């Protein structure tokens, strides 16, 4: 009888334990460009700037290094290639979870024109190819776009400004949600936990009554 009671108690404990433990969100590993000149650098040196992370888009934080993030931008997908480098922490806002949209995946068309060649030689007037846009870069008053195409990174003249802002969950209007089964409203009662505990109490009471009744019966039979 004692073994049966112990087994039932362990089973009830295992069933109730998950409901009683609070959920813990994973630590943030993303940060959002909150400055319009949030440069991406190859080293922790402002003279090594490569491009500006598009405003409101994100980097994946790989390591926190004081005033800097060692970070990754983009992924190896389609015409894009992931790049790693450094960003100033002051230009980014840490996020609590992975955003719905992380990187700006936008392509631009790069056109190469021939110089005309010799009069008797056939030449191609123009060659156009698709390039992955990473961000803008400014050198004095001249604007460039940093792109990747056919295995090489480089700059083309002219900034690329026609991209939408990346709205995060914090920017979107929040709707009042009805808690689902097992969830407790903020500052409210976890009804799933209360129910589980009540079931445990009833089960324990029933087991005690069963044990006492069995013991009395055994005594009367003796």
C-alpha positions in Angstrom: 0.0 0.0 0.0 2.8 2.4 0.9 4.4 1.7 -2.5 1.2 2.5 -4.3 0.8 5.8 -2.3 4.4 6.8 -3.1 4.0 6.0 -6.9 0.8 8.1 -7.1 2.4 11.0 -5.2 5.4 11.0 -7.6 3.1 10.9 -10.6 1.1 13.9 -9.3 4.3 15.8 -8.6 5.6 15.3 -12.1 2.2 16.3 -13.6 2.0 19.6 -11.5 5.6 20.7 -11.7 5.6 22.1 -15.3 2.5 24.1 -14.5 4.1 25.6 -11.4 7.3 26.7 -13.0 7.4 30.2 -14.5 8.3 30.6 -18.2 11.7 32.2 -18.9 12.3 34.0 -22.2 15.6 33.5 -23.9 18.1 36.3 -23.8 18.0 38.7 -26.7 20.7 38.3 -29.4 19.4 41.0 -31.8 19.7 44.8 -31.8 17.9 47.3 -34.0 19.5 50.2 -35.8 18.1 53.3 -33.9 20.4 55.8 -35.5 20.4 56.8 -39.2 24.2 56.5 -39.3 24.6 53.1 -37.6 27.7 52.0 -39.4 29.0 48.5 -39.8 32.8 48.3 -39.3 35.4 45.6 -40.0 37.3 46.4 -36.8 36.7 48.4 -33.6 37.9 51.4 -35.4 35.8 54.1 -36.9 38.1 54.4 -39.9 37.1 50.9 -41.0 33.4 51.7 -41.7 31.9 49.7 -44.6 28.2 50.5 -44.8 25.3 51.9 -42.8 22.9 49.3 -41.4 19.5 50.3 -42.9 17.6 52.3 -40.3 15.2 50.2 -38.2 16.7 46.9 -39.4 18.7 44.6 -37.2 22.0 42.9 -36.5 22.5 39.6 -34.8 24.7 40.3 -31.7 27.4 37.6 -31.5 29.4 39.1 -28.7 29.2 42.1 -26.4 32.6 43.9 -26.3 32.1 47.0 -24.1 31.1 49.9 -26.3 30.9 47.6 -29.3 28.9 44.7 -30.6 30.6 42.0 -32.6 27.8 41.2 -34.9 26.5 39.5 -38.0 24.4 41.0 -40.8 22.3 39.1 -43.4 22.4 35.3 -44.0 23.7 33.1 -46.8 20.6 33.1 -48.9 19.8 33.9 -52.5 22.2 36.6 -53.7 23.2 37.5 -50.1 26.2 36.5 -48.1 26.4 36.9 -44.3 29.0 39.4 -43.1 30.5 39.8 -39.6 32.0 42.9 -38.1 31.6 45.5 -35.4 28.9 48.1 -34.6 28.7 50.9 -32.0 26.3 49.9 -29.2 25.1 53.5 -28.9 23.6 53.2 -32.5 21.5 50.2 -31.7 18.7 49.2 -29.3 18.7 45.6 -27.9 15.6 43.6 -28.6 14.1 41.1 -26.2 13.5 38.5 -28.8 14.1 37.7 -32.4 12.2 40.2 -34.6 9.8 39.1 -37.2 11.9 40.9 -39.9 15.6 41.1 -39.2 17.5 42.2 -42.3 16.7 44.3 -45.3 16.9 42.0 -48.3 16.8 44.3 -51.3 18.4 44.0 -54.6 19.6 46.6 -57.0 20.5 46.4 -60.7 24.1 47.2 -61.6 24.7 48.1 -65.2 28.1 47.9 -66.9 28.7 49.8 -70.1 31.4 49.2 -72.7 33.8 51.9 -73.8 33.0 51.4 -77.4 36.1 49.3 -78.3 37.5 49.3 -81.8 35.3 50.3 -84.7 35.6 46.8 -86.4 35.1 44.8 -83.2 31.6 43.7 -81.9 30.9 45.0 -78.4 28.1 44.6 -75.9 26.6 48.0 -75.2 25.4 47.2 -71.7 25.5 44.3 -69.2 23.1 44.3 -66.2 23.2 42.1 -63.1 21.4 41.8 -59.9 23.3 42.8 -56.7 22.5 42.4 -53.0 22.2 45.8 -51.3 23.7 46.0 -47.8 23.6 49.7 -46.9 24.7 53.2 -47.9 28.1 54.7 -47.5 29.0 58.4 -47.6 32.3 59.9 -48.5 32.1 63.6 -48.1 29.2 64.8 -50.2 29.2 61.6 -52.4 26.8 58.8 -51.6 27.4 55.1 -52.5 25.6 51.8 -52.1 27.5 48.8 -50.7 26.6 45.7 -52.7 27.5 42.1 -53.3 27.4 40.4 -56.7 29.1 37.5 -58.4 31.3 36.7 -55.3 32.6 40.3 -54.7 31.7 43.2 -52.5 32.0 46.7 -53.8 30.4 50.2 -54.1 28.2 51.7 -56.8 27.6 55.4 -57.0 24.3 56.6 -55.5 22.5 56.0 -52.2 19.6 53.6 -52.0 16.9 55.2 -50.0 13.6 53.6 -51.2 13.1 50.9 -48.6 10.3 50.6 -46.0 10.9 51.0 -42.3 11.0 47.9 -40.3 8.2 48.1 -37.7 8.8 46.0 -34.6 6.1 44.6 -32.3 6.7 47.6 -30.0 5.7 50.0 -32.8 2.4 48.1 -33.6 -0.8 48.9 -31.7 -1.3 46.4 -29.0 -4.6 44.5 -28.7 -6.0 43.2 -25.4 -5.5 39.5 -25.6 -7.6 36.9 -23.7 -5.4 34.6 -21.8 -5.3 31.0 -23.2 -5.6 27.9 -21.1 -2.7 27.7 -18.7 -1.7 31.3 -18.9 -2.2 33.8 -16.1 -3.0 37.4 -16.9 -0.4 40.0 -15.7 -0.9 40.3 -12.0 -3.7 37.7 -12.0 -4.1 34.1 -11.0 -2.8 31.1 -12.8 -6.0 29.2 -12.9 -4.3 26.1 -14.4 -2.0 25.9 -11.4 -4.9 26.4 -8.9 -6.8 23.7 -10.6 -3.9 21.3 -10.6 -3.2 21.9 -6.9 -6.9 21.4 -6.1 -6.8 18.1 -8.0 -3.7 17.1 -6.0 -5.3 18.0 -2.7 -8.4 15.9 -3.6 -6.4 13.0 -4.8 -4.2 13.1 -1.6 -7.3 13.2 0.6 -8.8 10.2 -1.3 -5.6 8.3 -0.9 -5.5 9.0 2.8 -9.1 7.9 3.2 -8.4 4.7 1.2 -5.3 3.9 3.3 -7.2 4.5 6.6 -10.2 2.4 5.5 -7.9 -0.4 4.3 -6.1 -0.4 7.6 -9.3 -0.5 9.6 -10.6 -3.4 7.5 -7.4 -5.3 8.0 -7.7 -4.8 11.8 -11.3 -5.9 11.9 -10.5 -9.0 9.8 -7.7 -9.8 12.2 
